[in-house]
Amino acid sequence: TMRCSVRRFAGKLPPFPCDDADDVLFTGKFRSVHGRRVLLPSGQTKRYEIVKGEPACLVVPFNSGSSGQGGFTLIREFHVSTGRMMHGTVAGIFEPGKHKSPLQCGQFELEEEAQLTGGTWLPLIATSNAQEADGVGEVGLSK
């Protein structure tokens, strides 16, 4: 275990991980939850829970509209976690045997879940390269 002190990271910009590895808190079929302590710029440490899983795509369809009144498209589907129907975005797991690229994954999921096709596609977060096997972005969830 690394020491978590400001001196250890002199000359570098925090936050920094305090430990050599994350604690695995839960492992499921598609996802796992890891605990990580980090050193913040204030010198305090904070513990975060990180959800790791299969690569996935998230699509946020926006219709600019010919009348100048655009809007986002949400889908309504059953959410197991809440036990009820809720609005949400189009999303899906990237399957290498099924999708050639993250873009193709997004296009497939948009057509499957919202029955929409076409349009201009813009990446909202950068895709990872071959050296970055840990994923492409970070999503923060709050209550």
N, C-alpha and C positions, 0 to 999 in steps of 0.2 A: 504494500500500500504506500502511495506517495504521501509526503507531508503536504498539507494544504496551508501554505503560508505565503504572504505577500513577497517575502524575500526570495523564495524559490523561483518566482517569475519576474525578477527584477528586469526592467527594460522591455518587457513584453506587455501587450494589452490584454487584460482579462475580459471575459471570464475564462477560467481554466478548469479542466477536470481535476478533482482532488484525488482520485483513485486510479490505479492502473487499468481497471476494468469495471464495467457496470455490474450491478447486482441484478441477476435475473429474478424478477418477482413473480412472473407467471409465464407459462408457455402453453399456447393453444394450438389448434390445427393450422391456422393461417397467420397468427400474430403472437408476439410476445411483448411483455412489459418489463422494462429495465429501469432500475433506480440509478441515478447519477448525482454525486455531490460536485458542486462547482464553486470556485472562488470568484466572487463578484468584485467589481471595481471598488466597492466600499470596504473591502477586506473581510466581509462576512461570507459565510458559506451558506449555500441553499441546496436543498435536495429536489431534484426533478424526476418525474416519471415519464419515460419515453416509450412510445408504442412503436415497435418495429414489425415489419411484415413484408409480404410480397410487394413488388413494384405495382403501382396502380395509377390510373388516370382519373382526373377530375375535370369535368367539362362545365364551363359557365357560359351557356349560350345567350348572346345578346342580339336582339333584333333592332336594328337602327330604324326600321319602319319608313315607308315612303312618305308618310304624313309628317315626319319629324318627331313623332312620339314613339320612342323605342322602349324596350323593356327586357328584363331578364326572363328566361324560361326556367321554371322550377317544375319538378315532377312531384306527384303525390303518390306515396307508396307506404306500405306497412313497415314500420320500424320495430324489429324484435325487441330492442332495448327498452322501448317505452310501452310496447304492447298496443300501439295505435297507429292510425294513418297520420302521416306528417308530410310536409313539403320538404324537398331537398334538391340537391344537384345531381346531375348525371355522373355516375362514377362506375369504375370497374377495375378488376385485377388484370394487369398486363400478363398475357399468356404467350410465351415465346413461340409455341407451336401454332398459335392462332393469329397472332399479331406480328407484323414485320417491324413495327416501330411504335413509340408512344403515341404519335399522331394517329396511326391506324387504329390503335386501341380506343382513343377518344372518339374517332369517327364511327367506329362500330358500336360503341356504347350509346352515343347520341342517337343513332338510327334505331337501335334496339329498344332503348328506354323512353325516348321522346318522339320517335318517328320523325326526326328532322335530319336533313342532309344539306350539303353544300355550304356556301358561305366562305368567309375569310377566317383562317385559323391563326391565332396568335398565342405563343407560349406565355403562360403566366409566371412560371418559374423555369429556371434553366434545367435541362436534362443532364444527367450524370454522364461522365465519360467512362471508359473501360477501367481506369484506375480507381474510380469512386464506386465501390460496390455497396456502400452504405445508404444509397438513396439519392433523391434529387432535391428534397426540400424539407421544410419543417412547417407543421401546422400546429398552431396553438389553440387549445380548446379551453373555454372558460364557462362557468355556470352563471 
